[in-house]
Amino acid sequence: EVQLVESGGGLVQAGGSLRLSCAASGFTLDTHAIMWFRQAPGKERVGLSCISKHDGPTSYLDSVKGRFTISSDSTKNTVFLQINNLKPEDTAVYYCAAARVFCSNYSSWYHNWGQGTQVTVSS
């Protein structure tokens, strides 16, 4: 069964950090791209960062560059999103999604999605 499971969310004060995890099963990330999205209440889902094939190219939404870092661990078939200097506007449900090989900014490109992990940042 193809599955993505996010974890690592929680309640954190502004200025804190979190590391989100996206564990894949049923397929290998060696041949897939993983994109992190987030969706805040009442807002559209936004693509944040993507990594292609574990050690391939990475990309970031301009507004999160410098605070967000995407990485992967091939031994665990897991992709991480490190978020530093958290801000209240980072409050959202964070999702990871998988696509074959390449990253895209279009959410329809991604064929598998996780259930999401909630990040809440208090001021």
Disulfide bonds with the S-S distance in Angstrom:
Cys22-Cys96 2.08
Cys50-Cys103 1.96
